[in-house]
Amino acid sequence: GHFSGRITAPLVFCGAVCKQMLAQKGVYVGAHIQRIYDVTDAEMTAQHLTKAQFEAWKAQTLPLIDERKAEAMQLAVAKAKAACDSVGGIVECAVTGLPGGEPFFDSVESTLAHLFFSVPAVKGVEFGLGFAMAARYGSECNDPYIWKDGRVETTTNRNGGVLGGLTNGMPVVCRAVIK
């Protein structure tokens, strides 16, 4: 049924087809496991937002920035399994190559959140700094614009590539927490 893990196979298949279609337009999607239980991987930075890195993660059993965390993550899962329990985690995703300013009516955040929440175990979604913005001043959450190499960019990506529901040309960075 809807709450079964069997929903995963068709979602993964559809995602793989969509990623191929997007790649033809120069848009690339990548993700790594940011956290399993109490074991946290390094956070994604600009150096990780490349097609080559996304391909490397796709080839890993546990896609991680710091591969030294794999053993601890596997141990956390094994301990929970031995206790007839389970653990949650966080998946950090990025999209590069999106043009700025799309779409006008359905915001990028609402559309992506809707898709994330179609996976029954997802319990939270954040973009950019996300929930950490609650502990910052507004000025610390802004992404100032600059003119660079003939195009408008932001000097930071605190909003995860989305401002006012529109893409701003920077990588879209978001995270989903799974129970």
C-alpha positions in Angstrom: 0.0 0.0 0.0 0.9 3.7 0.1 2.8 3.3 3.4 4.9 0.4 2.1 8.5 0.6 1.0 7.3 -0.8 -2.4 6.5 2.8 -3.4 10.3 3.4 -3.5 11.0 1.4 -6.7 8.7 3.4 -9.0 9.8 6.7 -7.5 13.4 5.9 -8.0 12.8 4.7 -11.6 10.9 7.9 -12.4 13.6 10.0 -10.8 16.3 8.3 -12.9 14.4 9.0 -16.1 13.8 12.7 -15.1 17.5 13.1 -14.2 18.5 12.0 -17.8 16.0 14.4 -19.3 17.3 17.3 -17.1 21.0 16.5 -17.9 20.2 17.0 -21.6 19.4 20.6 -20.6 22.5 21.1 -18.5 20.6 20.6 -15.2 22.2 18.2 -12.7 20.8 16.7 -9.5 22.9 15.1 -6.7 22.4 14.0 -3.1 24.3 12.6 -0.2 23.4 11.2 3.2 23.9 14.1 5.6 22.9 12.2 8.7 21.9 8.8 9.9 20.8 8.8 13.6 23.6 10.6 15.5 26.3 10.3 12.8 26.6 13.4 10.6 28.4 13.8 7.3 30.1 17.0 6.2 27.8 19.7 4.8 27.7 20.3 1.1 29.8 23.3 -0.1 30.3 24.9 -3.5 33.1 22.4 -4.3 30.6 19.6 -4.1 28.2 21.1 -6.6 29.6 19.5 -9.7 28.4 16.9 -12.2 31.5 14.8 -11.3 30.7 14.8 -7.6 27.1 14.0 -8.3 28.2 11.0 -10.4 30.6 9.9 -7.7 27.8 9.9 -5.1 25.6 7.9 -7.4 28.3 5.2 -7.5 28.6 4.9 -3.7 26.6 2.5 -1.6 26.4 5.3 1.0 26.8 8.6 -0.8 28.9 10.6 1.6 31.2 13.6 1.5 33.4 12.2 4.2 33.5 8.4 3.4 35.1 7.8 6.8 31.6 8.2 8.3 30.2 5.2 6.4 31.3 2.6 9.1 29.7 4.6 11.9 26.5 5.1 9.9 26.3 1.3 9.2 26.9 0.6 12.8 24.1 2.9 13.9 21.7 1.1 11.5 22.9 -2.3 12.7 22.5 -1.4 16.4 18.9 -0.3 15.8 18.1 -3.4 13.8 19.5 -5.6 16.5 17.2 -3.9 19.0 14.2 -4.4 16.6 14.1 -0.6 16.0 15.0 1.9 13.3 16.8 5.2 12.8 16.1 8.3 10.8 18.3 10.4 8.7 18.7 13.5 6.5 19.3 13.6 2.8 20.9 16.7 1.4 20.2 17.4 -2.3 21.4 20.0 -4.8 20.3 21.0 -8.3 22.7 23.0 -10.5 22.1 24.6 -13.9 18.6 25.8 -13.3 17.9 29.2 -14.9 16.8 32.0 -12.7 13.2 33.1 -12.3 11.2 30.0 -12.7 8.3 29.3 -12.1 5.9 32.2 -11.7 2.9 30.6 -10.1 3.9 27.4 -8.2 6.9 28.3 -6.1 9.9 26.0 -6.4 9.9 25.4 -2.7 6.2 24.4 -2.6 6.6 22.1 -5.6 9.8 20.4 -4.3 8.3 20.1 -0.8 5.2 18.5 -2.3 7.4 16.0 -4.1 9.5 15.2 -1.0 6.4 14.7 1.1 5.1 12.2 -1.4 7.6 9.8 0.3 5.7 8.7 3.4 8.7 8.7 5.8 9.6 12.3 5.0 8.7 14.5 8.0 10.5 17.8 7.2 12.0 19.8 4.4 14.3 22.9 4.4 16.0 25.0 1.8 19.4 26.7 2.3 19.9 27.5 5.9 16.3 26.5 6.6 15.4 26.1 10.2 18.8 27.6 11.3 17.4 31.0 10.0 15.3 31.1 13.2 18.5 31.8 15.2 19.8 34.5 12.9 19.1 38.2 12.1 17.4 38.8 8.8 20.6 40.5 7.5 22.4 37.1 8.1 19.9 35.3 5.9 20.2 37.6 2.8 22.0 36.6 -0.4 23.5 39.8 -1.8 23.6 40.1 -5.6 26.7 40.8 -7.7 27.5 40.9 -11.4 30.0 38.2 -12.2 31.2 36.9 -15.6 28.4 38.6 -17.5 25.6 37.4 -15.2 23.9 38.1 -11.9 24.9 35.8 -9.0 24.6 35.9 -5.3 27.7 36.1 -3.0 26.2 33.5 -0.7 23.5 30.8 -1.0 21.8 31.0 2.4 18.4 30.7 0.8 19.3 27.6 -1.2 19.0 29.1 -4.6 15.4 30.2 -4.2 14.1 33.7 -3.3 10.4 34.5 -3.1 9.6 31.0 -4.6 11.7 31.7 -7.7 15.0 30.2 -8.6 17.8 32.8 -8.6 20.3 30.9 -10.8 22.3 29.6 -7.9 22.3 25.9 -7.0 19.1 24.8 -5.3 20.1 23.2 -2.0 17.5 21.4 0.2 17.3 18.7 2.8 14.6 16.2 3.8 14.4 14.5 7.1 13.3 10.9 7.2 11.8 9.3 10.3 
